[in-house]
Amino acid sequence: MKLFTAILIILLTLGFAGAAGFEKSAKFRTTSVHMSSKKPLTAGINSVTFDITQKGKALDDAEVKVKVFMPAMPGMPKMETTSIATVLKNGKYSADLDFTMSGTWQIHIFVITNDGKKYRIKSSVNI
């Protein structure tokens, strides 16, 4: 019985480890973005949180737009969606990203600060 319990605990632990959410960081000069989601990203709509810092400090009250796209391939047109992020607090923003199919998607995060400066942070994800 103890062996069965130990095996069950190990299997459950491995199962939960595989179900971990999504996390990825990207940077452009002094602007950093940490992207995260409670669940792994999948085809369809995904809620993603963006933690944005500039020179190590939380960037509050910026305008943040997120474009996800997959370039055109033979027999398939370019796919693209854009989302406007909602301001949360302490440099955190949230946006729903629509990955219409599995594959490699490019992510461009456009940040416009209160003083009008524009930044584009690039990354990619595999769905």
ZADO-1210 file (C-alpha; in nm, 4 decimals, padded with zeros to 6 digits):
<atoms>
<atom x="00.0000" y="00.0000" z="00.0000" code="MET" pos="1"/>
<atom x="00.2850" y="00.2402" z="00.0810" code="LYS" pos="2"/>
<atom x="00.4451" y="00.1679" z="-00.2567" code="LEU" pos="3"/>
<atom x="00.1156" y="00.2433" z="-00.4340" code="PHE" pos="4"/>
<atom x="00.0800" y="00.5726" z="-00.2424" code="THR" pos="5"/>
<atom x="00.4376" y="00.6757" z="-00.3255" code="ALA" pos="6"/>
<atom x="00.3877" y="00.5999" z="-00.6970" code="ILE" pos="7"/>
<atom x="00.0583" y="00.7902" z="-00.6983" code="LEU" pos="8"/>
<atom x="00.2220" y="01.0969" z="-00.5387" code="ILE" pos="9"/>
<atom x="00.5054" y="01.0899" z="-00.7944" code="ILE" pos="10"/>
<atom x="00.2628" y="01.0622" z="-01.0872" code="LEU" pos="11"/>
<atom x="00.0463" y="01.3472" z="-00.9576" code="LEU" pos="12"/>
<atom x="00.3505" y="01.5666" z="-00.9048" code="THR" pos="13"/>
<atom x="00.4732" y="01.5011" z="-01.2587" code="LEU" pos="14"/>
<atom x="00.1241" y="01.5649" z="-01.3958" code="GLY" pos="15"/>
<atom x="00.1002" y="01.9040" z="-01.2258" code="PHE" pos="16"/>
<atom x="00.4534" y="01.9951" z="-01.3341" code="ALA" pos="17"/>
<atom x="00.3564" y="01.9342" z="-01.6963" code="GLY" pos="18"/>
<atom x="00.0507" y="02.1587" z="-01.6575" code="ALA" pos="19"/>
<atom x="00.2540" y="02.4624" z="-01.5552" code="ALA" pos="20"/>
<atom x="00.1610" y="02.7944" z="-01.7072" code="GLY" pos="21"/>
<atom x="00.3467" y="02.9969" z="-01.9657" code="PHE" pos="22"/>
<atom x="00.6331" y="03.2375" z="-01.8872" code="GLU" pos="23"/>
<atom x="00.8735" y="03.4196" z="-02.1155" code="LYS" pos="24"/>
<atom x="01.0792" y="03.7384" z="-02.1002" code="SER" pos="25"/>
<atom x="01.1893" y="03.9792" z="-02.3716" code="ALA" pos="26"/>
<atom x="01.3892" y="04.3016" z="-02.3703" code="LYS" pos="27"/>
<atom x="01.4601" y="04.6037" z="-02.5873" code="PHE" pos="28"/>
<atom x="01.7343" y="04.8292" z="-02.4525" code="ARG" pos="29"/>
<atom x="01.6137" y="04.9406" z="-02.1063" code="THR" pos="30"/>
<atom x="01.2551" y="04.8126" z="-02.1446" code="THR" pos="31"/>
<atom x="01.1815" y="04.4576" z="-02.0272" code="SER" pos="32"/>
<atom x="00.8637" y="04.2549" z="-02.0550" code="VAL" pos="33"/>
<atom x="00.7840" y="03.9390" z="-01.8644" code="HIS" pos="34"/>
<atom x="00.4874" y="03.7551" z="-02.0189" code="MET" pos="35"/>
<atom x="00.2944" y="03.4967" z="-01.8205" code="SER" pos="36"/>
<atom x="-00.0257" y="03.2965" z="-01.8250" code="SER" pos="37"/>
<atom x="-00.1750" y="03.0672" z="-01.5627" code="LYS" pos="38"/>
<atom x="-00.2234" y="02.7982" z="-01.8285" code="LYS" pos="39"/>
<atom x="00.0000" y="02.6844" z="-02.1138" code="PRO" pos="40"/>
<atom x="-00.0713" y="02.8749" z="-02.4358" code="LEU" pos="41"/>
<atom x="-00.2942" y="02.6906" z="-02.6819" code="THR" pos="42"/>
<atom x="-00.4638" y="02.7578" z="-03.0138" code="ALA" pos="43"/>
<atom x="-00.7504" y="03.0004" z="-02.9494" code="GLY" pos="44"/>
<atom x="-00.7820" y="03.2917" z="-02.7083" code="ILE" pos="45"/>
<atom x="-00.5310" y="03.3092" z="-02.4208" code="ASN" pos="46"/>
<atom x="-00.5238" y="03.5578" z="-02.1332" code="SER" pos="47"/>
<atom x="-00.1666" y="03.6840" z="-02.0891" code="VAL" pos="48"/>
<atom x="-00.0221" y="03.9202" z="-01.8279" code="THR" pos="49"/>
<atom x="00.2633" y="04.1541" z="-01.9205" code="PHE" pos="50"/>
<atom x="00.4912" y="04.2828" z="-01.6446" code="ASP" pos="51"/>
<atom x="00.6705" y="04.5823" z="-01.7992" code="ILE" pos="52"/>
<atom x="00.9723" y="04.7542" z="-01.6474" code="THR" pos="53"/>
<atom x="01.1911" y="05.0339" z="-01.7700" code="GLN" pos="54"/>
<atom x="01.5378" y="05.0787" z="-01.6204" code="LYS" pos="55"/>
<atom x="01.4360" y="04.8252" z="-01.3548" code="GLY" pos="56"/>
<atom x="01.1242" y="05.0156" z="-01.2404" code="LYS" pos="57"/>
<atom x="00.7602" y="04.9246" z="-01.3044" code="ALA" pos="58"/>
<atom x="00.6211" y="05.1141" z="-01.6041" code="LEU" pos="59"/>
<atom x="00.2767" y="05.2426" z="-01.5083" code="ASP" pos="60"/>
<atom x="00.0090" y="05.4080" z="-01.7213" code="ASP" pos="61"/>
<atom x="00.1584" y="05.3320" z="-02.0608" code="ALA" pos="62"/>
<atom x="-00.0425" y="05.2448" z="-02.3691" code="GLU" pos="63"/>
<atom x="00.0292" y="04.8827" z="-02.4567" code="VAL" pos="64"/>
<atom x="-00.0768" y="04.7035" z="-02.7746" code="LYS" pos="65"/>
<atom x="00.0142" y="04.3453" z="-02.8570" code="VAL" pos="66"/>
<atom x="00.0276" y="04.2061" z="-03.2109" code="LYS" pos="67"/>
<atom x="00.0580" y="03.8327" z="-03.2685" code="VAL" pos="68"/>
<atom x="00.1155" y="03.7072" z="-03.6193" code="PHE" pos="69"/>
<atom x="00.2260" y="03.4122" z="-03.8255" code="MET" pos="70"/>
<atom x="00.3961" y="03.5040" z="-04.1543" code="PRO" pos="71"/>
<atom x="00.2510" y="03.3772" z="-04.4819" code="ALA" pos="72"/>
<atom x="00.3631" y="03.0329" z="-04.5905" code="MET" pos="73"/>
<atom x="00.3098" y="02.8446" z="-04.9159" code="PRO" pos="74"/>
<atom x="-00.0633" y="02.7812" z="-04.9455" code="GLY" pos="75"/>
<atom x="-00.1488" y="02.9831" z="-04.6329" code="MET" pos="76"/>
<atom x="-00.1943" y="03.3604" z="-04.5886" code="PRO" pos="77"/>
<atom x="-00.0441" y="03.5690" z="-04.3089" code="LYS" pos="78"/>
<atom x="-00.2481" y="03.5535" z="-03.9857" code="MET" pos="79"/>
<atom x="-00.2522" y="03.8492" z="-03.7475" code="GLU" pos="80"/>
<atom x="-00.4484" y="03.9842" z="-03.4515" code="THR" pos="81"/>
<atom x="-00.3932" y="04.2918" z="-03.2362" code="THR" pos="82"/>
<atom x="-00.5060" y="04.3442" z="-02.8767" code="SER" pos="83"/>
<atom x="-00.5057" y="04.6523" z="-02.6564" code="ILE" pos="84"/>
<atom x="-00.3807" y="04.5647" z="-02.3093" code="ALA" pos="85"/>
<atom x="-00.5701" y="04.6657" z="-01.9974" code="THR" pos="86"/>
<atom x="-00.3728" y="04.8447" z="-01.7250" code="VAL" pos="87"/>
<atom x="-00.3716" y="04.6480" z="-01.3993" code="LEU" pos="88"/>
<atom x="-00.1250" y="04.7984" z="-01.1467" code="LYS" pos="89"/>
<atom x="00.2471" y="04.8145" z="-01.0651" code="ASN" pos="90"/>
<atom x="00.3573" y="04.7843" z="-01.4292" code="GLY" pos="91"/>
<atom x="00.1240" y="04.4948" z="-01.5047" code="LYS" pos="92"/>
<atom x="-00.1009" y="04.4808" z="-01.8096" code="TYR" pos="93"/>
<atom x="-00.3372" y="04.2119" z="-01.9366" code="SER" pos="94"/>
<atom x="-00.4443" y="04.1201" z="-02.2904" code="ALA" pos="95"/>
<atom x="-00.6293" y="03.8376" z="-02.4598" code="ASP" pos="96"/>
<atom x="-00.4182" y="03.6980" z="-02.7445" code="LEU" pos="97"/>
<atom x="-00.5773" y="03.4949" z="-03.0233" code="ASP" pos="98"/>
<atom x="-00.3550" y="03.2241" z="-03.1727" code="PHE" pos="99"/>
<atom x="-00.5804" y="03.0842" z="-03.4450" code="THR" pos="100"/>
<atom x="-00.3781" y="02.7654" z="-03.4957" code="MET" pos="101"/>
<atom x="-00.0751" y="02.5733" z="-03.3705" code="SER" pos="102"/>
<atom x="00.2695" y="02.6786" z="-03.4877" code="GLY" pos="103"/>
<atom x="00.5299" y="02.9487" z="-03.4278" code="THR" pos="104"/>
<atom x="00.3803" y="03.2921" z="-03.3629" code="TRP" pos="105"/>
<atom x="00.5648" y="03.6235" z="-03.3534" code="GLN" pos="106"/>
<atom x="00.4717" y="03.8631" z="-03.0714" code="ILE" pos="107"/>
<atom x="00.5322" y="04.2373" z="-03.0964" code="HIS" pos="108"/>
<atom x="00.4560" y="04.4441" z="-02.7868" code="ILE" pos="109"/>
<atom x="00.4153" y="04.8154" z="-02.8582" code="PHE" pos="110"/>
<atom x="00.4601" y="05.0435" z="-02.5571" code="VAL" pos="111"/>
<atom x="00.3896" y="05.4178" z="-02.5674" code="ILE" pos="112"/>
<atom x="00.4908" y="05.5968" z="-02.2480" code="THR" pos="113"/>
<atom x="00.3240" y="05.9077" z="-02.1041" code="ASN" pos="114"/>
<atom x="00.5954" y="06.1267" z="-02.2539" code="ASP" pos="115"/>
<atom x="00.5169" y="05.9898" z="-02.6039" code="GLY" pos="116"/>
<atom x="00.8206" y="05.7645" z="-02.6440" code="LYS" pos="117"/>
<atom x="00.7541" y="05.4449" z="-02.8389" code="LYS" pos="118"/>
<atom x="00.9104" y="05.1032" z="-02.7824" code="TYR" pos="119"/>
<atom x="00.8634" y="04.7709" z="-02.9625" code="ARG" pos="120"/>
<atom x="00.9642" y="04.4507" z="-02.7887" code="ILE" pos="121"/>
<atom x="00.9753" y="04.1361" z="-03.0052" code="LYS" pos="122"/>
<atom x="00.9435" y="03.7728" z="-02.9090" code="SER" pos="123"/>
<atom x="00.7925" y="03.4499" z="-03.0351" code="SER" pos="124"/>
<atom x="00.6092" y="03.1460" z="-02.8986" code="VAL" pos="125"/>
<atom x="00.5375" y="02.7953" z="-03.0179" code="ASN" pos="126"/>
<atom x="00.1764" y="02.6899" z="-02.9791" code="ILE" pos="127"/>
</atoms>
